[in-house]
Amino acid sequence: MAFLGVHKSITGRKWIGPNDEQHRRAEAISQITGQKPPVASVLARLAISPEKRGYVFKPSYQKLTTRSKTIT
């Protein structure tokens, strides 16, 4: 399956676009969060749910670590 009309890269690697499930997830993310389609597509490819998008766009050390209280 080609992606954007390209079948393989200059190095010969096959280009594969998003599958149907990723398209559906990206559309849902875009509708729920208001993210632009390219951003929603990346979030869908990385399997980041709309509820977890805050960790991506506004990360905080405490949210990302489990032992944040032990570090001074």
N, C-alpha and C positions, 0 to 999 in steps of 0.2 A: 504494500500500500504506500503510495507516494504521499508526501506532505507538502502542501503549497506547490504542487506540480513538479516537485523535485524527487527523483527516485533514489539518488545516492549522492554523497558529498564528493568533493574533489579527491579525498583520500580513499574513496570507494565504500565508505560506510553507508549502510542503508538508512534512509530517513523514514521515521515512523511518527506519524502525528498522534494526537490524542485519540483515545478510543471513545466509543459512544458513552460509556459510563462517566468518563472525565468531562465530556461535553455537557452532560446533564448536571453533573456536580458544579461545573463552572457557571452554568446558567443560573442554578439555584443560588450559588454564592453571590453572583452579581445582583440578582433580584433582592435577596435578603439584606445584603450589606451595602448595596449601592456602589460597590467597587466596579471599576471599568473592566470590560471583558478580558483584556490581556492579563490583568492582575488576578482576576478571578480564575482564569485558566491555570496560572502558575499555582495558586492555592489549591485548586482541584488536583493538579498533578502531584502535588506534595501531600495530598490527603489531609489538608488542614480544614477543619470544619469552620463554619461561620462563627461559632461560639468561641473558637480558639484563635481567631484572627488577631485579637488584641495582643497575644503573646508575640506575634510576628511584627506588628506595626508599632507597638508601644511596650517593648520588653522591659522588664525590671529585674534586677538581680535577685530579689526575693522570690519572684514568681518562677524564675528559671532554675533556682537551686533548692534542694531539699533541706540543706543544713545551713541556711543563711543566718540563723541565730547564733551559731557557734563561731562565726567569723567576726572578728572585731576590727 
